[in-house]
Amino acid sequence: MSTENKNEKMEAIVSLAKRRGFIYQGSEVYGGLSGTWDYGPLGVTLKRNIMNLWWNYFVDSRDDMYGVDAAILMNQKVWQASGHVDTFTDPLVEDLVTHRRYRADHLVKDAGYEATGLTNAELNDLIMDKGIKSPDGNELSSVRSFNMMFRTFVGPMQGDELSVGKPIDEHQGKLSADLEGMKAVTYDPASVSYLRPETAQGIFTNYKNVLDAFYPDLPFGLAQLGKAFRNEISPRDFIFRTREFEQMEIEYFVHPDKWQESFEALLADIHTFLDMLGLPKDMVHELEVPEADRAHYSKRTIDIEFDFPIGREELLGLAYRTDFDLGNIQREAGKSMEYTIKGTTEKFIPHVIEPSFGVERALMAVLSSAYTEDEVNGEKRVFLKFPEHLAPVKYAVSPLLKNKPELVAKAREVYNMLKKKHGNVMWDDNGNIGKRYRRQDEIGTPYCVVIDFDTLEDDTVTVRDRDTTEQKRITLEDLASQ
Ligand code: GAP
C-alpha cells in the first residue's frame, strides 16, 4: 500500500469513527485537548467488548489468574522505587524560533534515519550531522530528557488562591496576575503524586495482599485493566499515541528457573487473543527487542507489532521483568516479598512475566482490520467487518414501512425479544431499507432483521448478512434460538 493510500485509509477511519458515534476529539467543543479522545455510544461498547473479552480470556476462564483494581493515585515512593521518577523520559527538542516542542527520535525517524535505542547525545549528533530541522524548517535546540509523568498534589496546597472550583469568568482579565501569584504557591513535597503511567505498579503493590489472602501455587498472575496517563511530547496518529489511555496488564509470578516456559506460554496466549480480536495473522509480527532498546527493568522483551494504516508499529509488549519490581519494593518498603514453596523451606522473590496491552491500540487494530470497501450493485460500499462478538450492535431491527402500525408493532415485538436476549440490538426505521443497510454496514452490524407483510402471515423475517449482503428468510423461532 502506498503512503498516500495508507493515510487515506486512516483518514477514512477517523472520519467514520466520528460520523457514526465511535470516537471524538476530547473537549472538541472548546477546541480540543491534544492527546485526548472521547468515546461515543458505539465506541464505548466496542472498547468494553475488547476489554471484557480480554478479562474473560485471561482472567475468568483460568485458574491461575486473579484480578485487582488499584487506585490511580499512588504514594510517590512507588514511582521512585520503580525508576519512573528518574528514567521515565523521552528525548525532547525545541524549535528555536516557534518554541514548539518535539520528540527528537520522531523527528530523526521522520527524516529517514534509525532512532531506536539512541542516547540523547547520539540523537544530538545525528541532528547536527544530518542537518535535521523542525517541521517548520527551523534550527533545533539540543536534546534533553523530558519526564512523561503527570505530577499532581494530594490535598490542598498552601496559598492556593487559584482555586480550580472558581467560575471561569472570575479569572477573565487577571489570568497573568493569577499565574504570577501561582509562583508563590508552596506545597509539601510529601504531597506530590503522579497519575499512574502504567497499571503494573498497582499490581506489584498488591502482590503481598493477594498472596496473604489466597496463597496461590506458582506460577500465578494478577491482572488489572484501567487508565494510564503519559504526558507524551507529541501525541499523534489518532488513538495510537495519546496522553490518557487504558492498559490491560498481567504480572505473572514464576519460579526464577522457570520463566522461559511461562514466557512462551503467555506468548501463545497473546496470539490466541489477537485471533479472537479478528486480526489477520499476516498483519501481526513479533519483534525481539535488542538489549539497548529494552526498558530498564527487562531482560527479554518481545514487542507484538501490527500493520496499522500508519505503518508497522507496536501493539503490545511481553516483557521478562525478573524480580526488579518486587525486589525494589522489598528494599524500599522494608517488607518481605518472598514466596515460600508450600511444604518446603525454599524461599525466593518470584520473577515476573508481563504481557502489557494498550486498549486503544487494540481498538485501532480492530477498527483498521475491520474497515472494508467493496462494491455492491456497482456502488462503493464501506463496512466494518467486526467479529460478531465485538460488534457494538449485533442486530438492527426494522419494520419494512414505518407508517404501517401493524408492521411497527410486530417489529417492536421482535426487537424486544432480541434485545432481552442480546442487549446490543438497535431499532432502525430511518430512511429506506437501502439506506438502513448502508448505515448498519458502516457501524459493523452483522445482521439486519426486516419485518414485512409476510411476517404477519407466517412469522418469518428477512435476515441480511453484513459481509455477503445475502438475505435469508427464517422463522422467528430460529431467530430466537440464534
Ligand atoms: N507496564 C509496561 C508498560 O507500560 P509500555 O510498552 O510502556 O509498557 C504498554 O506500554 C502498552 O501500552 C504499549 O504496548 C501500548 O499498547 C500502550 N501504550 C503505551 N503508551 C501509549 C500511549 N501514549 N497511547 C496509547 N497507548 C499506549
Residues whose N, C-alpha, C, O or C-beta is under 5 A from the ligand:
A	BS01	GAP	P197 E198 A200 R230 E232 I239 F240 R241 T242 F245 E314 L315 L316 G317 S356 F357 G358 E360 R361
